[in-house]
Amino acid sequence: MKHKAVPITTAAGLPLASDPPARTEMSREGIVVAIACSICMGLSFAPVFMGTFPLFLEPVSQRFHWSAATFPQAMLISGLTGALSGPLVGRLIDTMGVRKVLLPGLLAWAAILAAMSLLNGSIILLYVISALMGPLAATCGPVALAKVVSSWFDRSRGIALTAVLGGSVAIFTSLMLVLTRVLILDIGWQGAYLALAGLIVAIALPVSYFFLKEAPQSSPSVMMGKPDIAGMDLKPMTAFTSRAFWTVILASTLVCASCSGLSSHFVPWAGERGVSSATATFALTLYSLAGPFSSLLAGGAADRLPRPGMLAIVFALPLLGFLAMMTSQEWAVVIGLALMGSGFAAVAGLLPFFTSRYFGLANASTIFGVAVGLTTLSLGVGPVVLGILRDKWGAYTPASPVLAGALSLAIILALTLPRYPRR
């Protein structure tokens, strides 16, 4: 005797939404999308502007006779406006879809980067360009790309996210450092900014247009009206008032601010310690190149370790590297900066993994938009604070206890991360 299937309903009498079809973690389409996301991320704000900033710091500051703390304010202001616009950008992505926000955002990001070539010594102009850069770069950065990657990968989400958001940033930053150094020597810092903006339009825009898209079951039209499964997809305000959110944010921002501060000032910092400029440039390249390996290892560990607090070892890498850099040996400085780069890339890559595992995917872009805005702000705070301390004390060495203390606190916070909720 055949029995007619009866649909299971929720307490409200609505049919229970069936789980989306299982995704093939390593499907050809998913891998192509991940590669497209990596290219787009590699030409985003972090590698192209912040990653190359150490090479622009001296020529721009010397051209306009600015102090060590003046030009780094561009990172602080862009980080602040990026943080303030993060929730709005995330909400737009959650409701409109990634492509409708990201594609025009790429053009806007390229335009505002090109505007850096218009700097003429006016602090007001520097502030205006920097203020616009934050929100425009946010439209085509990690907030959008984390949404895409998370929609295609589940069991391997940690590796996928850290590879795209951490590994690609590290690889492209190292490439941008080499390219930018050549461009500045050949056509000057203004021409270098124009050339980098041209790369965004020539490479990132067509790659994103043809290959970047969300998985079908996670598009806004499918997700709208779909009830949360097992309460996993938390509302943004619930996430923002949770201990998990602020523990992750504080630990991540302390690492990002410390690493960004030291790497941005590394060339003059190394000069004070008798390290040659060639060695300093080589160390900065290793700082970026070490990231992909640590990001993949951290992502793989995040997928498998049952307790997030066990990932505190990742947060400890920058401190170990910084302590090594306190020696007077050039080789120790190079290895130490590489360790700092490894930890920085891994921590940055883990941020979207933490937010998606703790709070779900339905409001992922809104929640991650706030998270990435705050970490971007910390990337701008670090160089400014270190520049202020340098101007106050006349050297970088007296600021060492401040950096060591911040990195130590990040490790302690990582050890206290709560367990992931049951799915």
C-alpha positions as CSV (number, residue, x, y, z in Angstrom):
1,M,0.0,0.0,0.0
2,K,1.4,3.4,-1.0
3,H,1.5,6.2,1.4
4,K,1.2,9.8,0.3
5,A,4.1,11.9,1.5
6,V,3.0,14.6,3.9
7,P,5.1,17.8,3.9
8,I,6.7,18.7,7.3
9,T,5.6,22.1,8.5
10,T,7.0,24.6,11.0
11,A,5.2,25.7,14.1
12,A,3.8,28.6,12.1
13,G,2.2,26.2,9.6
14,L,4.6,26.9,6.8
15,P,6.4,24.2,4.8
16,L,9.8,23.6,6.2
17,A,12.4,24.7,3.6
18,S,14.5,21.8,2.4
19,D,18.2,22.1,2.6
20,P,19.8,23.3,-0.6
21,P,21.3,20.6,-2.7
22,A,24.7,19.6,-1.5
23,R,27.5,21.5,-3.3
24,T,30.4,19.7,-4.8
25,E,33.2,21.2,-2.8
26,M,35.8,20.9,-5.6
27,S,33.5,21.3,-8.6
28,R,35.0,22.9,-11.7
29,E,32.6,25.8,-11.5
30,G,33.4,26.4,-7.8
31,I,37.1,26.4,-8.5
32,V,36.8,28.9,-11.4
33,V,34.7,31.2,-9.2
34,A,37.3,30.9,-6.4
35,I,40.1,31.8,-8.8
36,A,38.1,34.8,-10.1
37,C,37.6,35.9,-6.5
38,S,41.3,35.6,-5.8
39,I,42.2,37.8,-8.7
40,C,39.6,40.4,-7.7
41,M,40.9,40.3,-4.1
42,G,44.5,40.6,-5.3
43,L,43.6,43.9,-6.9
44,S,41.6,45.2,-4.0
45,F,42.3,47.9,-1.3
46,A,44.6,45.7,0.9
47,P,47.2,44.6,-1.6
48,V,47.1,47.6,-4.0
49,F,46.9,50.5,-1.6
50,M,47.9,49.3,1.9
51,G,50.4,46.7,0.6
52,T,52.3,49.2,-1.5
53,F,52.0,52.0,1.0
54,P,55.6,51.5,2.5
55,L,57.1,52.3,-0.9
56,F,55.0,55.5,-1.4
57,L,55.5,56.8,2.2
58,E,59.0,58.3,1.8
59,P,58.7,59.8,-1.8
60,V,55.3,61.4,-1.0
61,S,56.3,62.6,2.4
62,Q,59.5,64.1,1.1
63,R,57.8,65.7,-1.9
64,F,55.4,67.6,0.3
65,H,57.6,67.9,3.5
66,W,55.1,65.9,5.6
67,S,55.9,64.4,9.0
68,A,56.0,60.6,9.5
69,A,52.4,60.7,10.8
70,T,50.8,62.8,8.0
71,F,50.6,60.6,5.0
72,P,49.6,57.4,7.0
73,Q,46.5,59.3,7.9
74,A,45.2,58.3,4.5
75,M,45.0,54.7,5.7
76,L,43.3,55.8,9.0
77,I,40.7,57.9,7.3
78,S,39.9,55.4,4.5
79,G,39.7,52.7,7.2
80,L,37.3,54.8,9.3
81,T,35.0,55.6,6.4
82,G,35.2,52.0,5.2
83,A,34.2,50.9,8.7
84,L,31.2,53.3,8.8
85,S,30.0,52.2,5.4
86,G,30.6,48.5,6.0
87,P,27.1,47.7,7.3
88,L,25.5,49.6,4.3
89,V,27.6,47.9,1.8
90,G,27.0,44.5,3.4
91,R,23.2,45.1,3.4
92,L,23.3,46.1,-0.3
93,I,25.1,42.9,-1.1
94,D,22.7,40.8,0.9
95,T,19.6,42.3,-0.7
96,M,20.8,43.1,-4.3
97,G,23.4,40.4,-4.9
98,V,27.2,40.6,-5.2
99,R,27.5,41.5,-8.9
100,K,25.2,44.5,-8.9
101,V,27.4,46.1,-6.2
102,L,30.8,44.8,-7.1
103,L,31.1,45.5,-10.8
104,P,30.4,49.3,-10.6
105,G,32.4,49.3,-7.4
106,L,35.5,48.2,-9.3
107,L,35.3,51.2,-11.6
108,A,34.8,53.5,-8.6
109,W,37.7,51.9,-6.7
110,A,40.0,52.4,-9.7
111,A,39.0,56.0,-10.1
112,I,39.6,56.9,-6.5
113,L,43.0,55.2,-6.5
114,A,44.0,57.2,-9.7
115,A,43.0,60.3,-7.8
116,M,45.9,59.7,-5.4
117,S,48.1,61.0,-8.3
118,L,46.4,64.4,-7.9
119,L,47.9,65.0,-4.4
120,N,49.6,68.4,-4.3
121,G,50.5,69.0,-0.7
122,S,47.0,70.0,0.4
123,I,46.1,68.1,3.6
124,I,42.4,68.7,2.8
125,L,42.7,67.0,-0.6
126,L,44.4,64.1,1.1
127,Y,41.6,63.8,3.5
128,V,38.9,64.0,0.8
129,I,40.4,61.3,-1.4
130,S,41.0,59.1,1.6
131,A,37.4,59.6,2.9
132,L,36.0,58.5,-0.4
133,M,38.4,55.6,-0.8
134,G,37.1,53.6,2.2
135,P,33.4,53.1,1.1
136,L,34.3,52.8,-2.7
137,A,36.9,50.1,-2.1
138,A,34.5,48.3,0.3
139,T,32.1,47.6,-2.5
140,C,34.5,45.3,-4.3
141,G,36.6,43.9,-1.5
142,P,36.4,41.1,1.1
143,V,32.8,41.7,2.1
144,A,31.5,40.8,-1.3
145,L,34.0,38.1,-2.1
146,A,33.6,36.3,1.2
147,K,29.8,36.0,0.4
148,V,30.6,34.4,-2.9
149,V,33.2,32.0,-1.6
150,S,31.0,30.9,1.4
151,S,28.1,30.2,-1.0
152,W,30.2,27.7,-3.0
153,F,32.1,25.9,-0.1
154,D,30.9,24.4,3.1
155,R,33.1,21.6,4.5
156,S,36.2,23.2,3.0
157,R,35.1,26.8,3.7
158,G,38.1,27.5,6.0
159,I,40.6,26.7,3.4
160,A,38.7,28.4,0.6
161,L,38.2,31.6,2.5
162,T,41.8,31.8,3.8
163,A,43.2,31.0,0.3
164,V,41.1,33.7,-1.4
165,L,41.1,36.4,1.3
166,G,44.5,35.7,2.8
167,G,46.6,33.8,0.3
168,S,45.7,35.8,-2.7
169,V,46.3,39.1,-0.8
170,A,49.8,37.9,0.2
171,I,50.7,36.8,-3.3
172,F,49.5,39.9,-5.0
173,T,51.0,42.2,-2.4
174,S,54.4,40.7,-3.1
175,L,53.9,41.2,-6.8
176,M,52.6,44.7,-6.3
177,L,55.6,45.5,-4.2
178,V,58.0,44.5,-7.0
179,L,55.9,46.2,-9.7
180,T,55.4,49.4,-7.7
181,R,59.1,49.8,-6.9
182,V,59.9,49.6,-10.6
183,L,57.0,52.0,-11.5
184,I,58.1,54.6,-8.9
185,L,61.7,54.5,-10.2
186,D,60.6,54.7,-13.8
187,I,57.6,57.0,-13.8
188,G,57.4,58.4,-10.3
189,W,54.9,57.9,-7.6
190,Q,52.1,59.7,-9.4
191,G,52.4,57.6,-12.5
192,A,52.6,54.5,-10.3
193,Y,49.2,55.2,-8.8
194,L,47.7,55.7,-12.3
195,A,49.3,52.4,-13.5
196,L,47.9,50.5,-10.6
197,A,44.4,51.9,-11.2
198,G,44.7,50.8,-14.8
199,L,45.4,47.2,-13.7
200,I,42.1,47.1,-11.8
201,V,40.1,48.1,-14.9
202,A,42.1,45.9,-17.3
203,I,42.2,42.7,-15.2
204,A,39.8,42.7,-12.2
205,L,36.8,44.1,-14.1
206,P,36.6,41.6,-17.0
207,V,37.5,38.7,-14.8
208,S,34.7,39.6,-12.4
209,Y,32.2,40.2,-15.1
210,F,32.7,36.8,-16.8
211,F,33.4,34.5,-14.0
212,L,32.3,35.8,-10.6
213,K,28.9,34.8,-9.3
214,E,27.2,33.4,-6.2
215,A,26.1,29.8,-6.0
216,P,22.5,29.5,-7.2
217,Q,20.9,28.4,-3.9
218,S,22.4,31.4,-2.0
219,S,21.2,34.2,-4.3
220,P,19.0,36.9,-2.7
221,S,15.9,35.8,-4.7
222,V,16.3,32.2,-3.3
223,M,17.2,33.2,0.3
224,M,14.5,35.8,0.8
225,G,11.6,34.4,2.7
226,K,13.4,31.3,3.6
227,P,13.2,30.5,7.3
228,D,16.4,30.1,9.3
229,I,17.5,26.5,9.7
230,A,18.1,25.6,13.3
231,G,18.4,29.2,14.3
232,M,21.9,29.3,12.7
233,D,21.4,32.5,10.7
234,L,21.4,35.2,13.3
235,K,20.2,38.7,12.9
236,P,22.9,41.3,12.7
237,M,22.1,43.0,16.0
238,T,22.2,39.6,17.8
239,A,25.6,39.0,16.4
240,F,26.8,42.5,17.2
241,T,25.9,42.1,20.9
242,S,27.5,38.6,21.3
243,R,30.7,37.8,23.1
244,A,31.9,35.8,20.1
245,F,31.8,38.7,17.8
246,W,33.7,41.1,19.9
247,T,36.3,38.5,21.0
248,V,37.0,37.8,17.3
249,I,37.1,41.5,16.4
250,L,39.4,42.6,19.2
251,A,41.9,39.8,18.7
252,S,41.9,40.4,14.9
253,T,42.2,44.2,15.1
254,L,45.1,44.0,17.6
255,V,47.0,41.8,15.2
256,C,46.1,43.8,12.1
257,A,47.0,47.2,13.7
258,S,50.3,46.0,15.0
259,C,51.4,44.2,11.7
260,S,50.2,47.1,9.5
261,G,51.9,49.7,11.7
262,L,55.3,48.0,11.6
263,S,55.1,46.9,7.9
264,S,54.1,50.4,6.8
265,H,57.1,52.0,8.7
266,F,59.4,49.0,8.1
267,V,61.8,50.7,5.7
268,P,62.7,53.6,8.1
269,W,62.4,51.2,11.1
270,A,64.9,48.9,9.5
271,G,67.2,51.8,8.6
272,E,67.4,52.8,12.3
273,R,68.6,49.2,13.1
274,G,71.3,49.3,10.3
275,V,69.4,47.1,7.9
276,S,70.0,48.1,4.2
277,S,67.2,49.2,2.0
278,A,67.7,46.2,-0.3
279,T,67.3,43.8,2.6
280,A,64.3,45.7,3.9
281,T,62.6,45.4,0.5
282,F,63.4,41.7,0.4
283,A,62.0,41.3,3.9
284,L,58.8,43.1,2.9
285,T,58.5,40.7,-0.1
286,L,58.8,37.7,2.2
287,Y,56.3,39.3,4.5
288,S,53.8,39.0,1.7
289,L,55.0,35.7,0.2
290,A,54.8,33.8,3.6
291,G,51.0,34.6,3.8
292,P,49.6,32.0,1.3
293,F,51.2,29.0,3.1
294,S,50.1,30.1,6.6
295,S,46.6,31.0,5.3
296,L,46.1,27.5,3.9
297,L,47.4,25.9,7.0
298,A,45.2,28.0,9.2
299,G,42.2,27.4,7.0
300,G,42.7,23.7,7.1
301,A,43.1,23.7,10.9
302,A,39.9,25.8,11.3
303,D,38.0,23.2,9.2
304,R,39.1,20.4,11.5
305,L,39.8,21.7,15.0
306,P,36.7,21.4,17.3
307,R,37.5,24.4,19.4
308,P,38.2,27.8,18.0
309,G,40.5,28.6,20.9
310,M,43.0,26.1,19.6
311,L,43.6,28.6,16.7
312,A,45.4,30.9,19.2
313,I,48.7,29.5,17.8
314,V,47.9,31.4,14.6
315,F,47.5,34.6,16.6
316,A,50.9,33.9,18.3
317,L,52.9,34.0,15.0
318,P,53.2,37.8,14.8
319,L,54.5,38.1,18.4
320,L,57.1,35.4,17.8
321,G,58.2,37.2,14.6
322,F,58.4,40.6,16.4
323,L,60.5,39.2,19.2
324,A,62.9,37.8,16.6
325,M,63.1,41.2,15.0
326,M,64.4,42.7,18.2
327,T,67.8,41.1,17.7
328,S,70.6,42.9,15.8
329,Q,71.0,40.3,13.1
330,E,69.7,41.1,9.6
331,W,68.7,37.4,9.0
332,A,66.6,37.5,12.2
333,V,64.8,40.7,11.1
334,V,64.0,39.1,7.7
335,I,62.7,35.8,9.3
336,G,60.8,37.8,12.0
337,L,59.0,39.9,9.5
338,A,58.1,36.8,7.5
339,L,56.5,35.3,10.6
340,M,54.6,38.5,11.2
341,G,53.3,38.3,7.6
342,S,52.3,34.7,8.1
343,G,50.3,35.5,11.2
344,F,48.7,38.6,9.7
345,A,47.5,36.9,6.5
346,A,46.2,33.9,8.5
347,V,44.3,36.0,11.0
348,A,42.8,38.2,8.2
349,G,41.8,35.0,6.3
350,L,40.1,33.5,9.3
351,L,37.8,36.5,10.0
352,P,35.1,35.6,7.5
353,F,35.3,32.0,8.5
354,F,34.6,32.9,12.2
355,T,31.7,35.2,11.3
356,S,30.0,32.6,9.0
357,R,30.5,29.7,11.5
358,Y,29.2,31.7,14.5
359,F,26.4,33.6,12.7
360,G,25.4,31.8,9.5
361,L,25.1,33.0,5.9
362,A,21.8,34.7,5.6
363,N,23.1,38.0,6.9
364,A,26.8,37.2,6.3
365,S,27.7,40.3,4.3
366,T,26.1,42.7,6.7
367,I,27.9,41.1,9.7
368,F,31.2,40.7,7.9
369,G,30.8,44.2,6.5
370,V,31.0,45.6,10.1
371,A,33.8,43.1,10.9
372,V,36.0,44.0,7.9
373,G,35.3,47.7,8.4
374,L,36.6,47.6,12.0
375,T,39.7,45.6,10.9
376,T,40.3,47.9,8.0
377,L,40.1,50.8,10.5
378,S,42.7,49.1,12.6
379,L,45.0,48.8,9.6
380,G,44.9,52.6,9.3
381,V,45.2,53.2,13.1
382,G,48.4,51.2,13.4
383,P,50.6,53.2,11.1
384,V,49.4,56.5,12.4
385,V,49.9,55.5,16.1
386,L,53.4,54.2,15.3
387,G,54.2,57.4,13.4
388,I,53.0,59.6,16.3
389,L,55.2,57.6,18.7
390,R,58.1,57.9,16.4
391,D,57.7,61.7,16.2
392,K,57.3,61.9,20.0
393,W,60.3,59.7,21.0
394,G,62.5,60.4,18.0
395,A,62.9,56.6,17.2
396,Y,60.9,53.5,16.7
397,T,62.6,51.3,19.3
398,P,60.8,52.9,22.4
399,A,57.5,51.9,20.9
400,S,58.4,48.2,20.9
401,P,56.7,47.4,24.3
402,V,53.4,48.8,22.9
403,L,53.5,46.5,19.9
404,A,54.5,43.5,22.0
405,G,51.7,44.2,24.5
406,A,49.0,44.5,21.8
407,L,50.1,41.2,20.2
408,S,50.1,39.4,23.6
409,L,46.6,40.6,24.3
410,A,45.4,39.2,20.9
411,I,46.7,35.8,21.9
412,I,44.9,35.8,25.2
413,L,41.6,36.8,23.5
414,A,42.0,34.1,20.9
415,L,42.3,31.5,23.7
416,T,39.0,32.6,25.2
417,L,36.9,32.2,21.9
418,P,33.6,30.4,22.6
419,R,32.6,27.1,20.9
420,Y,30.8,27.3,17.6
421,P,27.0,26.8,17.8
422,R,25.6,23.5,16.9
423,R,24.3,23.4,13.3
